[in-house]
Amino acid sequence: MNWEQKIEQLAARARDERPPRVDVASGVLGILAAGQPVPSGVAERLWIWLAAGASAVAVPAAIAAFVLYTRSVQPLSEIVEAIAWAS
């Protein structure tokens, strides 16, 4: 039996397998009904602080970019306006 036949045989066996039945709805509904928040882990806290830091940097950067854009567009628009009236 060559490797292609082995793979086909494994694929056929895998298609015949059925996944186990898992019911997580009752557990989730129980947590939601209890109203007790699940404590966040260290990794989740890290992502929260990382997102807060990124937001704290992004807002001033966006404001600075907007100010720089409005200052740099004004001379260009004056040149375009002068050329448009010349023709």
trRosetta pair geometry for C-beta under 8 A, 3 or more apart (Angstrom, degrees):
i j d omega theta_ij theta_ji phi_ij phi_ji
1 5 4.8 -115 -166 85 89 133
1 6 6.0 108 138 -57 113 85
1 9 7.9 -1 -175 -14 139 142
2 5 5.4 98 57 11 67 100
2 6 7.3 -125 107 -5 37 93
3 6 5.4 -52 -147 36 38 116
3 7 6.3 39 155 -20 68 103
4 7 5.8 -54 -150 36 31 109
4 8 6.4 30 152 -17 65 106
5 8 5.6 -53 -146 39 33 112
5 9 6.2 36 153 -21 65 106
6 9 5.7 -55 -148 36 30 112
6 10 6.3 29 153 -17 64 106
7 10 5.7 -53 -146 39 32 110
7 11 6.2 34 153 -21 65 106
8 11 5.6 -53 -145 36 31 112
8 12 6.4 34 154 -21 64 104
9 12 5.7 -51 -149 33 31 112
9 13 6.6 29 152 -16 63 104
10 13 5.7 -55 -148 38 33 110
10 14 6.2 34 152 -21 66 107
11 14 5.6 -53 -145 36 32 112
11 15 6.5 35 154 -22 64 102
12 15 5.8 -51 -149 32 31 111
12 16 6.7 28 152 -18 62 106
13 16 5.8 -59 -153 35 34 111
13 17 6.9 43 149 -32 65 98
14 17 5.7 -43 -154 17 37 116
23 26 6.2 36 138 5 106 102
24 27 5.3 -58 -164 43 61 114
24 28 5.8 58 141 -22 85 106
25 28 5.8 -60 -146 40 31 108
25 29 6.0 27 159 -16 68 110
26 29 5.8 -55 -142 42 28 109
26 30 6.2 35 155 -25 62 107
27 30 5.6 -54 -149 33 29 114
27 31 6.7 27 154 -17 63 102
28 31 5.9 -53 -152 34 33 109
28 32 6.4 28 152 -14 66 108
29 32 5.6 -55 -144 41 34 111
29 33 6.0 34 157 -20 67 108
30 33 5.8 -54 -141 38 28 109
30 34 6.3 30 158 -23 62 106
31 34 5.9 -55 -149 32 29 111
31 36 7.2 -94 -160 63 69 82
31 38 6.7 0 -165 -53 134 108
32 35 7.6 34 170 -68 36 45
40 44 3.9 -114 -174 90 107 136
40 45 5.7 132 116 -53 117 79
40 48 7.5 45 147 -22 161 136
41 44 5.1 99 53 10 70 101
41 45 7.1 -130 102 -3 38 90
42 45 5.8 -56 -150 37 32 111
42 46 6.4 37 151 -24 65 105
43 46 5.6 -51 -151 31 33 116
43 47 6.7 30 153 -16 64 103
44 47 5.8 -54 -151 36 34 109
44 48 6.4 37 150 -22 66 104
45 48 5.5 -52 -148 34 35 114
45 49 6.4 29 156 -13 67 105
46 49 6.1 -59 -149 40 29 105
46 50 6.2 30 153 -20 64 110
47 50 5.5 -54 -142 39 32 115
47 51 6.2 33 157 -19 65 105
48 51 5.9 -56 -150 36 28 109
48 52 6.4 27 152 -18 63 107
49 52 5.5 -52 -144 37 34 112
49 53 6.2 35 156 -18 66 105
50 53 5.8 -54 -147 37 29 110
50 54 6.3 30 154 -18 64 107
51 54 5.7 -53 -144 37 31 111
51 55 6.3 32 155 -18 64 106
52 55 5.8 -55 -148 37 30 111
52 56 6.3 32 152 -21 64 107
53 56 5.5 -53 -145 35 32 113
53 57 6.5 24 156 -13 65 106
54 57 5.9 -59 -150 40 31 106
54 58 5.9 31 154 -24 67 113
55 58 5.6 -55 -136 36 31 112
55 59 6.4 33 167 -25 65 102
56 59 6.8 -46 -145 25 23 107
56 60 7.8 10 162 1 53 104
57 60 6.9 -68 -161 44 33 98
57 61 6.1 29 152 -18 68 119
58 61 5.6 -64 -145 43 31 114
58 62 6.1 32 159 -23 69 107
59 62 5.9 -53 -146 33 28 110
59 63 6.6 27 155 -16 62 105
60 63 5.5 -54 -146 38 36 112
60 64 6.1 36 156 -18 68 106
61 64 5.8 -54 -145 39 30 110
61 65 6.2 32 154 -21 64 107
62 65 5.6 -53 -145 36 31 113
62 66 6.4 33 155 -20 64 105
63 66 5.8 -54 -150 34 31 111
63 67 6.5 28 154 -16 65 106
64 67 5.8 -54 -146 38 32 109
64 68 6.1 30 156 -17 66 109
65 68 5.7 -56 -143 41 29 111
65 69 6.1 33 155 -23 64 108
66 69 5.6 -54 -146 35 28 113
66 70 6.4 24 158 -15 64 105
67 70 6.1 -56 -147 37 29 106
67 71 6.4 24 156 -15 64 110
68 71 5.9 -59 -146 40 29 109
68 72 6.1 17 161 -11 66 113
69 72 6.1 -64 -141 42 26 101
69 73 6.1 24 162 -23 65 112
70 73 6.0 -54 -138 32 27 111
70 74 7.0 40 161 -35 58 100
71 74 6.4 -49 -160 13 29 114
72 75 7.2 -54 -166 33 40 99
72 76 7.0 30 148 -8 66 116
73 76 5.6 -69 -155 47 41 112
73 77 5.7 40 154 -24 78 109
74 77 5.9 -56 -143 36 27 108
74 78 6.6 29 157 -20 62 104
75 78 5.6 -54 -150 33 35 113
75 79 6.6 35 153 -19 66 103
76 79 5.8 -53 -152 34 34 111
76 80 6.4 31 152 -16 66 106
77 80 5.6 -52 -144 40 36 112
77 81 6.1 39 154 -22 66 106
78 81 5.6 -53 -144 37 30 113
78 82 6.4 31 155 -20 63 105
79 82 5.8 -55 -149 35 30 110
79 83 6.4 25 155 -15 65 108
80 83 5.8 -57 -147 40 31 109
80 84 6.1 33 154 -23 66 108
81 84 5.7 -53 -143 34 30 112
81 85 6.5 22 159 -13 63 107
82 85 6.2 -61 -149 39 29 104
82 86 6.4 35 152 -32 63 108
83 86 5.6 -51 -148 24 33 118
83 87 7.2 23 162 -15 62 102
84 87 6.9 -64 -161 31 29 102
